[in-house]
Amino acid sequence: MWVADNWKDYQVIDCSGKEKLERWGDYTLIRPDPQIIWNTSKSHPGWEHPNAHYHRSSKGGGQWEFFDLPDQWTISYKELIFQLKPFHFKHTGLFPEQAVNWDWCQEKIRNAKEPVRVLNLFAYTGGATLAAAQAGASVTHVDASKGMVGWAKENAVSSHLEKASIRWLVDDCVKFVEREIRRQNRYDAIIMDPPSYGRGPKGEIWKIEDSIHSLIHLCSQVLSEKPLFFLINSYTTGLAPAVLAYLLGTEIGSKWGGQVQAQEIGLPVKESRLILPCGASGRWER
């Protein structure tokens, strides 16, 4: 498992009964997590006095219960600074487990010792975008949500990367890649974090199990002659890491060689010293 264990401002304190107790900077939150199917004693005092608690509804969705939490605050990861705020579906605007991939991308970009063009699809609030830009890459950041792209720009300003080489685009990722193929634009690295389920701009249904292979095949057509890496993230529990490895090997490795690896990604839990699984990542590198 690849573990994001270099955080100072974030920590999973404890987890039990489909919930996790987390420290986000100066604040503690309780949020649901369907992976946590075990029950242990919730002895840590943070369980009794969180700053906010997201309650899952039996009918789907849920709502926040606030005790003492600001509308917005920041945390940092190394030199990156992120704006956080509680919003729908339990999220705060950041997936801390992805830090293990940010570190890997930065190492690849810095070791390349040549200009690197990165395409970040389904780029959310820009964690991977900012990590790549900080390492010296030129990044094209694409997300269908105008609000998420705006939030990513806020994070760029907080991280003193407002003048970095980042192109911000509000667009459907598949349609954008199709246009880039026609324009003959090429990228040295691709990062993608596709949703498990979603709808396109014309109501098209996206299911990762049905669409991920065709998307990787499409993206392979915008890679440069000597691509550097390809990173896929998945939060779909039924999609094993080996599947991501097979997809990358079939579509990328078969053409460019290189090395493919895939693992679960996770976060260390302070109280139990367990590693909380948080999805999977597949990596191809030259």
LOTIFI-215393 format. One record per residue (C-alpha): x, y, z; residue number from 0. Coordinates in nm, 3 decimals. Example, Ala and Ser with C-alpha at 12.3 -4.5 7.8 and 13.67 -1.06 7.14 Angstrom:
// LOTIFI-215393
[rec [1.230; -0.450; 0.780]; 0] [rec [1.367; -0.106; 0.714]; 1] 
END
This chain:
// LOTIFI-215393
[rec [0.000; 0.000; 0.000]; 0] [rec [0.115; 0.356; -0.074]; 1] [rec [0.067; 0.557; 0.245]; 2] [rec [0.039; 0.936; 0.275]; 3] [rec [0.241; 0.963; 0.597]; 4] [rec [0.417; 1.298; 0.550]; 5] [rec [0.134; 1.518; 0.675]; 6] [rec [0.179; 1.757; 0.969]; 7] [rec [-0.148; 1.953; 0.943]; 8] [rec [-0.374; 1.652; 0.888]; 9] [rec [-0.423; 1.328; 1.081]; 10] [rec [-0.670; 1.043; 1.113]; 11] [rec [-0.688; 1.026; 1.491]; 12] [rec [-0.920; 0.727; 1.525]; 13] [rec [-1.182; 0.531; 1.332]; 14] [rec [-1.469; 0.304; 1.431]; 15] [rec [-1.827; 0.219; 1.334]; 16] [rec [-1.817; 0.363; 0.980]; 17] [rec [-1.678; 0.695; 1.104]; 18] [rec [-1.336; 0.858; 1.127]; 19] [rec [-1.213; 1.125; 1.367]; 20] [rec [-0.977; 1.360; 1.184]; 21] [rec [-0.763; 1.662; 1.265]; 22] [rec [-0.761; 1.925; 0.993]; 23] [rec [-0.517; 2.186; 1.120]; 24] [rec [-0.668; 2.329; 1.438]; 25] [rec [-1.006; 2.157; 1.397]; 26] [rec [-1.140; 1.806; 1.448]; 27] [rec [-1.411; 1.659; 1.228]; 28] [rec [-1.609; 1.336; 1.239]; 29] [rec [-1.697; 1.210; 0.893]; 30] [rec [-1.847; 0.883; 0.764]; 31] [rec [-1.639; 0.622; 0.583]; 32] [rec [-1.804; 0.304; 0.453]; 33] [rec [-1.472; 0.114; 0.468]; 34] [rec [-1.466; 0.133; 0.848]; 35] [rec [-1.686; -0.168; 0.923]; 36] [rec [-1.518; -0.254; 1.255]; 37] [rec [-1.627; -0.125; 1.595]; 38] [rec [-1.379; -0.033; 1.867]; 39] [rec [-1.398; 0.176; 2.182]; 40] [rec [-1.421; 0.545; 2.099]; 41] [rec [-1.211; 0.647; 2.397]; 42] [rec [-1.033; 0.943; 2.241]; 43] [rec [-1.187; 1.269; 2.379]; 44] [rec [-1.212; 1.409; 2.027]; 45] [rec [-1.514; 1.186; 1.964]; 46] [rec [-1.707; 1.378; 2.232]; 47] [rec [-1.599; 1.729; 2.134]; 48] [rec [-1.553; 1.765; 1.756]; 49] [rec [-1.576; 2.099; 1.578]; 50] [rec [-1.819; 1.944; 1.328]; 51] [rec [-1.985; 1.609; 1.260]; 52] [rec [-2.124; 1.493; 0.926]; 53] [rec [-2.419; 1.261; 0.983]; 54] [rec [-2.495; 1.012; 0.708]; 55] [rec [-2.863; 0.963; 0.626]; 56] [rec [-3.007; 0.614; 0.586]; 57] [rec [-3.179; 0.745; 0.273]; 58] [rec [-2.852; 0.864; 0.118]; 59] [rec [-2.667; 1.191; 0.155]; 60] [rec [-2.656; 1.353; 0.496]; 61] [rec [-2.587; 1.682; 0.669]; 62] [rec [-2.331; 1.866; 0.878]; 63] [rec [-2.376; 1.943; 1.246]; 64] [rec [-2.153; 2.235; 1.341]; 65] [rec [-2.025; 2.312; 1.690]; 66] [rec [-1.730; 2.548; 1.649]; 67] [rec [-1.599; 2.552; 1.292]; 68] [rec [-1.524; 2.855; 1.072]; 69] [rec [-1.675; 2.886; 0.727]; 70] [rec [-1.327; 2.848; 0.578]; 71] [rec [-0.975; 2.773; 0.701]; 72] [rec [-0.640; 2.656; 0.565]; 73] [rec [-0.401; 2.366; 0.608]; 74] [rec [-0.063; 2.311; 0.448]; 75] [rec [0.122; 2.017; 0.299]; 76] [rec [0.489; 2.102; 0.281]; 77] [rec [0.486; 2.427; 0.079]; 78] [rec [0.130; 2.391; -0.054]; 79] [rec [-0.153; 2.573; 0.124]; 80] [rec [-0.515; 2.466; 0.075]; 81] [rec [-0.841; 2.644; 0.146]; 82] [rec [-1.090; 2.416; 0.322]; 83] [rec [-1.462; 2.450; 0.379]; 84] [rec [-1.730; 2.195; 0.464]; 85] [rec [-1.968; 2.133; 0.179]; 86] [rec [-2.212; 1.872; 0.052]; 87] [rec [-2.145; 1.496; 0.058]; 88] [rec [-1.916; 1.522; 0.365]; 89] [rec [-1.625; 1.677; 0.172]; 90] [rec [-1.387; 1.955; 0.272]; 91] [rec [-1.227; 2.020; -0.066]; 92] [rec [-0.922; 1.799; -0.024]; 93] [rec [-0.836; 1.428; -0.032]; 94] [rec [-0.532; 1.400; 0.201]; 95] [rec [-0.442; 1.047; 0.088]; 96] [rec [-0.351; 1.190; -0.253]; 97] [rec [-0.040; 1.349; -0.101]; 98] [rec [0.143; 1.021; -0.164]; 99] [rec [0.079; 1.072; -0.536]; 100] [rec [0.170; 1.441; -0.525]; 101] [rec [0.512; 1.344; -0.388]; 102] [rec [0.559; 1.084; -0.662]; 103] [rec [0.460; 1.325; -0.940]; 104] [rec [0.693; 1.593; -0.809]; 105] [rec [0.985; 1.351; -0.797]; 106] [rec [0.919; 1.240; -1.156]; 107] [rec [0.895; 1.600; -1.281]; 108] [rec [1.206; 1.723; -1.099]; 109] [rec [1.413; 1.425; -1.211]; 110] [rec [1.311; 1.475; -1.574]; 111] [rec [1.544; 1.779; -1.602]; 112] [rec [1.352; 1.899; -1.905]; 113] [rec [1.022; 2.087; -1.960]; 114] [rec [0.720; 1.876; -1.866]; 115] [rec [0.363; 1.937; -1.983]; 116] [rec [0.101; 1.784; -1.752]; 117] [rec [-0.269; 1.730; -1.823]; 118] [rec [-0.480; 1.696; -1.507]; 119] [rec [-0.832; 1.567; -1.577]; 120] [rec [-1.120; 1.573; -1.326]; 121] [rec [-0.879; 1.801; -1.143]; 122] [rec [-1.112; 1.904; -0.856]; 123] [rec [-0.957; 2.169; -0.626]; 124] [rec [-0.611; 2.134; -0.769]; 125] [rec [-0.395; 1.935; -0.528]; 126] [rec [-0.213; 1.748; -0.805]; 127] [rec [-0.210; 2.056; -1.028]; 128] [rec [-0.032; 2.266; -0.767]; 129] [rec [0.211; 1.988; -0.677]; 130] [rec [0.308; 1.948; -1.044]; 131] [rec [0.335; 2.323; -1.101]; 132] [rec [0.547; 2.366; -0.790]; 133] [rec [0.786; 2.103; -0.925]; 134] [rec [0.825; 2.307; -1.243]; 135] [rec [0.570; 2.158; -1.485]; 136] [rec [0.332; 2.346; -1.711]; 137] [rec [-0.014; 2.219; -1.619]; 138] [rec [-0.350; 2.213; -1.796]; 139] [rec [-0.618; 2.180; -1.527]; 140] [rec [-0.958; 2.056; -1.650]; 141] [rec [-1.277; 2.009; -1.448]; 142] [rec [-1.642; 2.033; -1.549]; 143] [rec [-1.734; 2.228; -1.233]; 144] [rec [-1.680; 2.604; -1.247]; 145] [rec [-1.692; 2.614; -0.868]; 146] [rec [-1.416; 2.356; -0.831]; 147] [rec [-1.190; 2.537; -1.079]; 148] [rec [-1.249; 2.862; -0.888]; 149] [rec [-1.157; 2.686; -0.564]; 150] [rec [-0.841; 2.548; -0.725]; 151] [rec [-0.742; 2.901; -0.826]; 152] [rec [-0.786; 3.010; -0.463]; 153] [rec [-0.550; 2.730; -0.359]; 154] [rec [-0.298; 2.848; -0.618]; 155] [rec [-0.302; 3.198; -0.468]; 156] [rec [-0.269; 3.059; -0.114]; 157] [rec [0.028; 2.848; -0.228]; 158] [rec [0.194; 3.148; -0.400]; 159] [rec [0.154; 2.977; -0.737]; 160] [rec [-0.078; 3.232; -0.898]; 161] [rec [0.195; 3.310; -1.153]; 162] [rec [0.279; 2.945; -1.223]; 163] [rec [0.227; 2.800; -1.570]; 164] [rec [-0.127; 2.670; -1.516]; 165] [rec [-0.408; 2.679; -1.771]; 166] [rec [-0.746; 2.666; -1.594]; 167] [rec [-1.033; 2.516; -1.797]; 168] [rec [-1.397; 2.450; -1.713]; 169] [rec [-1.481; 2.174; -1.960]; 170] [rec [-1.604; 1.819; -2.003]; 171] [rec [-1.288; 1.609; -1.980]; 172] [rec [-1.371; 1.364; -2.258]; 173] [rec [-1.477; 1.640; -2.500]; 174] [rec [-1.162; 1.836; -2.417]; 175] [rec [-0.931; 1.541; -2.489]; 176] [rec [-1.112; 1.476; -2.817]; 177] [rec [-1.047; 1.837; -2.921]; 178] [rec [-0.681; 1.816; -2.813]; 179] [rec [-0.636; 1.512; -3.040]; 180] [rec [-0.770; 1.712; -3.335]; 181] [rec [-0.547; 2.008; -3.242]; 182] [rec [-0.248; 1.773; -3.219]; 183] [rec [-0.160; 1.905; -2.872]; 184] [rec [0.056; 1.667; -2.672]; 185] [rec [0.139; 1.615; -2.303]; 186] [rec [0.429; 1.445; -2.127]; 187] [rec [0.222; 1.333; -1.828]; 188] [rec [-0.145; 1.271; -1.754]; 189] [rec [-0.317; 1.265; -1.415]; 190] [rec [-0.680; 1.163; -1.386]; 191] [rec [-0.920; 1.119; -1.097]; 192] [rec [-1.246; 1.017; -1.268]; 193] [rec [-1.566; 0.990; -1.064]; 194] [rec [-1.727; 0.654; -0.999]; 195] [rec [-2.054; 0.782; -1.142]; 196] [rec [-2.163; 1.102; -1.310]; 197] [rec [-2.350; 1.268; -1.594]; 198] [rec [-2.211; 1.455; -1.891]; 199] [rec [-2.325; 1.800; -2.013]; 200] [rec [-2.600; 1.642; -2.225]; 201] [rec [-2.710; 1.392; -1.963]; 202] [rec [-2.471; 1.117; -2.071]; 203] [rec [-2.421; 0.861; -1.794]; 204] [rec [-2.063; 0.798; -1.683]; 205] [rec [-1.983; 0.477; -1.496]; 206] [rec [-1.615; 0.422; -1.434]; 207] [rec [-1.635; 0.045; -1.491]; 208] [rec [-1.784; 0.100; -1.837]; 209] [rec [-1.589; 0.408; -1.946]; 210] [rec [-1.241; 0.404; -1.794]; 211] [rec [-1.081; 0.183; -2.061]; 212] [rec [-1.203; 0.399; -2.348]; 213] [rec [-1.092; 0.713; -2.163]; 214] [rec [-0.738; 0.582; -2.112]; 215] [rec [-0.725; 0.481; -2.480]; 216] [rec [-0.841; 0.830; -2.576]; 217] [rec [-0.582; 0.996; -2.352]; 218] [rec [-0.303; 0.781; -2.493]; 219] [rec [-0.351; 0.974; -2.816]; 220] [rec [-0.244; 1.305; -2.655]; 221] [rec [0.077; 1.170; -2.501]; 222] [rec [0.406; 1.300; -2.637]; 223] [rec [0.662; 1.085; -2.818]; 224] [rec [0.849; 1.022; -2.491]; 225] [rec [0.589; 1.050; -2.213]; 226] [rec [0.702; 1.067; -1.852]; 227] [rec [0.412; 0.921; -1.648]; 228] [rec [0.042; 0.839; -1.635]; 229] [rec [-0.147; 0.835; -1.304]; 230] [rec [-0.503; 0.708; -1.247]; 231] [rec [-0.691; 0.731; -0.919]; 232] [rec [-1.004; 0.536; -0.832]; 233] [rec [-1.236; 0.542; -0.531]; 234] [rec [-1.459; 0.267; -0.670]; 235] [rec [-1.435; -0.020; -0.421]; 236] [rec [-1.502; -0.285; -0.686]; 237] [rec [-1.211; -0.171; -0.903]; 238] [rec [-0.904; -0.356; -0.775]; 239] [rec [-0.554; -0.205; -0.813]; 240] [rec [-0.465; -0.491; -1.050]; 241] [rec [-0.737; -0.371; -1.289]; 242] [rec [-0.574; -0.028; -1.306]; 243] [rec [-0.240; -0.196; -1.372]; 244] [rec [-0.387; -0.406; -1.654]; 245] [rec [-0.548; -0.100; -1.814]; 246] [rec [-0.226; 0.100; -1.806]; 247] [rec [-0.022; -0.195; -1.926]; 248] [rec [-0.258; -0.260; -2.216]; 249] [rec [-0.297; 0.099; -2.334]; 250] [rec [0.029; 0.269; -2.230]; 251] [rec [0.292; 0.008; -2.150]; 252] [rec [0.229; -0.187; -2.470]; 253] [rec [0.326; 0.120; -2.674]; 254] [rec [0.589; 0.297; -2.465]; 255] [rec [0.730; 0.019; -2.248]; 256] [rec [0.823; 0.147; -1.904]; 257] [rec [0.693; 0.021; -1.572]; 258] [rec [0.340; -0.019; -1.434]; 259] [rec [0.249; -0.038; -1.066]; 260] [rec [-0.082; -0.021; -0.880]; 261] [rec [-0.162; -0.022; -0.511]; 262] [rec [-0.421; 0.076; -0.259]; 263] [rec [-0.352; 0.418; -0.111]; 264] [rec [-0.408; 0.489; 0.256]; 265] [rec [-0.370; 0.708; 0.563]; 266] [rec [-0.213; 0.612; 0.896]; 267] [rec [-0.445; 0.604; 1.199]; 268] [rec [-0.287; 0.745; 1.514]; 269] [rec [-0.476; 0.550; 1.783]; 270] [rec [-0.480; 0.202; 1.630]; 271] [rec [-0.170; 0.231; 1.410]; 272] [rec [-0.374; 0.079; 1.130]; 273] [rec [-0.364; 0.204; 0.772]; 274] [rec [-0.705; 0.324; 0.653]; 275] [rec [-0.757; 0.227; 0.285]; 276] [rec [-0.872; 0.518; 0.071]; 277] [rec [-0.903; 0.386; -0.285]; 278] [rec [-0.641; 0.279; -0.536]; 279] [rec [-0.391; 0.432; -0.776]; 280] [rec [-0.228; 0.302; -1.090]; 281] [rec [0.103; 0.448; -1.210]; 282] [rec [0.284; 0.408; -1.538]; 283] [rec [0.630; 0.559; -1.571]; 284] [rec [0.888; 0.562; -1.847]; 285] 
END
